[in-house]
Amino acid sequence: MLLPLSVMLVAASLMLAFAYVRRLELARGARFFESERARLDARVTAFVPRLVLGGVPLSWRAYLGAIAHDVTHLSIHGAVEAIRAIERPLAKLSYKLRISAPRTGAAPVSEFLKTITPERAREGRS
């Protein structure tokens, strides 16, 4: 329960921070780190077509593909492990709540069962 909540809070905080920074940029009339962002945009814009169309050597493409595969695999594996870690306690809690819930509409217990239940408890069978 704590992990999804913390992820949600971090995501919401980052979205609010982005909106705040964007508002500051609009009020200021210029973007923060304009020259660095323009230089990085130019590099990415020049590199992506070469990567897609084959201007990058095959060994680099294979290496980048392997890195992308590993990152994807590790992130999905981590997500599955996190879901399993959350699922186990919730399944136990669900079972405990289901077992301890009062039975409504159940048939009344017979006198015979009422008489043998204390004996079974003493014997350790119930």
C-alpha positions as a Markdown table, in Angstrom:
| # | Residue | x | y | z |
|---|---|---|---|---|
| 1 | Met | 0.0 | 0.0 | 0.0 |
| 2 | Leu | 2.8 | 2.4 | 0.8 |
| 3 | Leu | 4.7 | 1.9 | -2.6 |
| 4 | Pro | 1.8 | 2.8 | -4.9 |
| 5 | Leu | 0.8 | 5.7 | -2.7 |
| 6 | Ser | 4.4 | 7.0 | -2.7 |
| 7 | Val | 4.7 | 6.6 | -6.5 |
| 8 | Met | 1.4 | 8.4 | -7.0 |
| 9 | Leu | 2.5 | 11.3 | -4.7 |
| 10 | Val | 5.9 | 11.6 | -6.5 |
| 11 | Ala | 4.1 | 11.6 | -9.9 |
| 12 | Ala | 1.6 | 14.2 | -8.7 |
| 13 | Ser | 4.4 | 16.4 | -7.2 |
| 14 | Leu | 6.4 | 16.2 | -10.5 |
| 15 | Met | 3.4 | 17.2 | -12.5 |
| 16 | Leu | 2.7 | 20.1 | -10.2 |
| 17 | Ala | 6.4 | 21.2 | -10.4 |
| 18 | Phe | 6.3 | 21.0 | -14.2 |
| 19 | Ala | 3.1 | 23.1 | -14.3 |
| 20 | Tyr | 4.8 | 25.6 | -11.9 |
| 21 | Val | 8.0 | 25.8 | -14.0 |
| 22 | Arg | 6.0 | 26.2 | -17.2 |
| 23 | Arg | 4.0 | 29.0 | -15.6 |
| 24 | Leu | 7.2 | 30.7 | -14.5 |
| 25 | Glu | 8.6 | 30.4 | -18.1 |
| 26 | Leu | 5.5 | 31.9 | -19.6 |
| 27 | Ala | 5.5 | 34.8 | -17.1 |
| 28 | Arg | 9.3 | 35.3 | -17.7 |
| 29 | Gly | 8.9 | 35.1 | -21.5 |
| 30 | Ala | 11.8 | 32.7 | -21.9 |
| 31 | Arg | 12.7 | 29.1 | -21.1 |
| 32 | Phe | 15.1 | 28.1 | -18.4 |
| 33 | Phe | 18.4 | 26.8 | -19.7 |
| 34 | Glu | 17.5 | 27.9 | -23.2 |
| 35 | Ser | 20.9 | 27.4 | -24.9 |
| 36 | Glu | 21.5 | 24.0 | -23.3 |
| 37 | Arg | 18.0 | 22.8 | -24.2 |
| 38 | Ala | 18.4 | 24.0 | -27.8 |
| 39 | Arg | 21.8 | 22.3 | -28.1 |
| 40 | Leu | 20.4 | 19.0 | -26.7 |
| 41 | Asp | 17.3 | 19.2 | -29.0 |
| 42 | Ala | 19.6 | 19.7 | -32.0 |
| 43 | Arg | 21.7 | 16.6 | -31.1 |
| 44 | Val | 18.7 | 14.4 | -30.5 |
| 45 | Thr | 17.0 | 15.7 | -33.7 |
| 46 | Ala | 20.2 | 14.8 | -35.7 |
| 47 | Phe | 20.8 | 11.4 | -34.0 |
| 48 | Val | 17.3 | 9.9 | -34.2 |
| 49 | Pro | 16.9 | 9.8 | -38.0 |
| 50 | Arg | 20.4 | 8.3 | -38.3 |
| 51 | Leu | 19.5 | 5.7 | -35.8 |
| 52 | Val | 16.2 | 4.8 | -37.5 |
| 53 | Leu | 17.4 | 5.0 | -41.1 |
| 54 | Gly | 20.7 | 3.3 | -40.6 |
| 55 | Gly | 23.3 | 6.0 | -40.4 |
| 56 | Val | 24.5 | 4.6 | -37.2 |
| 57 | Pro | 26.9 | 1.6 | -37.3 |
| 58 | Leu | 25.3 | -1.8 | -36.9 |
| 59 | Ser | 27.3 | -2.5 | -33.7 |
| 60 | Trp | 26.0 | 0.6 | -32.1 |
| 61 | Arg | 22.4 | -0.2 | -33.1 |
| 62 | Ala | 22.8 | -3.8 | -31.7 |
| 63 | Tyr | 24.3 | -2.3 | -28.5 |
| 64 | Leu | 21.5 | 0.2 | -28.1 |
| 65 | Gly | 19.0 | -2.5 | -28.8 |
| 66 | Ala | 20.6 | -4.7 | -26.1 |
| 67 | Ile | 20.5 | -1.8 | -23.6 |
| 68 | Ala | 16.9 | -1.1 | -24.4 |
| 69 | His | 16.0 | -4.8 | -24.0 |
| 70 | Asp | 17.8 | -5.0 | -20.7 |
| 71 | Val | 16.2 | -1.8 | -19.3 |
| 72 | Thr | 12.8 | -2.9 | -20.4 |
| 73 | His | 13.2 | -6.4 | -19.0 |
| 74 | Leu | 14.5 | -5.1 | -15.7 |
| 75 | Ser | 11.7 | -2.5 | -15.3 |
| 76 | Ile | 9.0 | -5.0 | -16.1 |
| 77 | His | 10.6 | -7.6 | -13.8 |
| 78 | Gly | 10.8 | -5.0 | -11.0 |
| 79 | Ala | 7.1 | -4.1 | -11.6 |
| 80 | Val | 6.1 | -7.7 | -11.4 |
| 81 | Glu | 8.1 | -8.2 | -8.2 |
| 82 | Ala | 6.5 | -5.1 | -6.6 |
| 83 | Ile | 3.0 | -6.3 | -7.6 |
| 84 | Arg | 3.7 | -9.7 | -6.1 |
| 85 | Ala | 5.1 | -8.1 | -2.9 |
| 86 | Ile | 1.9 | -6.1 | -2.6 |
| 87 | Glu | -0.4 | -9.0 | -3.6 |
| 88 | Arg | 0.8 | -11.5 | -0.9 |
| 89 | Pro | -0.1 | -9.4 | 2.2 |
| 90 | Leu | -3.4 | -8.3 | 0.6 |
| 91 | Ala | -4.3 | -11.9 | -0.1 |
| 92 | Lys | -3.5 | -12.9 | 3.5 |
| 93 | Leu | -5.5 | -9.9 | 4.8 |
| 94 | Ser | -8.4 | -10.9 | 2.5 |
| 95 | Tyr | -8.3 | -14.4 | 3.8 |
| 96 | Lys | -8.2 | -13.3 | 7.4 |
| 97 | Leu | -11.1 | -10.9 | 6.9 |
| 98 | Arg | -13.2 | -13.5 | 5.1 |
| 99 | Ile | -12.6 | -16.1 | 7.9 |
| 100 | Ser | -13.2 | -13.8 | 10.8 |
| 101 | Ala | -16.4 | -12.2 | 9.2 |
| 102 | Pro | -19.6 | -13.0 | 11.1 |
| 103 | Arg | -21.8 | -15.4 | 9.3 |
| 104 | Thr | -25.2 | -13.9 | 8.6 |
| 105 | Gly | -28.1 | -16.1 | 7.6 |
| 106 | Ala | -26.3 | -19.3 | 8.5 |
| 107 | Ala | -28.2 | -22.2 | 9.9 |
| 108 | Pro | -28.2 | -22.5 | 13.7 |
| 109 | Val | -25.6 | -24.8 | 15.3 |
| 110 | Ser | -27.0 | -28.1 | 16.5 |
| 111 | Glu | -26.9 | -29.1 | 20.2 |
| 112 | Phe | -24.7 | -32.0 | 19.3 |
| 113 | Leu | -22.0 | -29.8 | 17.7 |
| 114 | Lys | -22.2 | -27.5 | 20.8 |
| 115 | Thr | -21.5 | -30.4 | 23.1 |
| 116 | Ile | -18.5 | -31.8 | 21.1 |
| 117 | Thr | -16.8 | -28.5 | 20.3 |
| 118 | Pro | -15.2 | -28.0 | 23.8 |
| 119 | Glu | -13.8 | -31.6 | 23.6 |
| 120 | Arg | -12.3 | -30.9 | 20.3 |
| 121 | Ala | -10.7 | -27.7 | 21.5 |
| 122 | Arg | -9.1 | -29.5 | 24.4 |
| 123 | Glu | -7.7 | -32.2 | 22.1 |
| 124 | Gly | -6.2 | -29.5 | 19.9 |
| 125 | Arg | -8.1 | -30.5 | 16.8 |
| 126 | Ser | -10.1 | -27.4 | 16.2 |
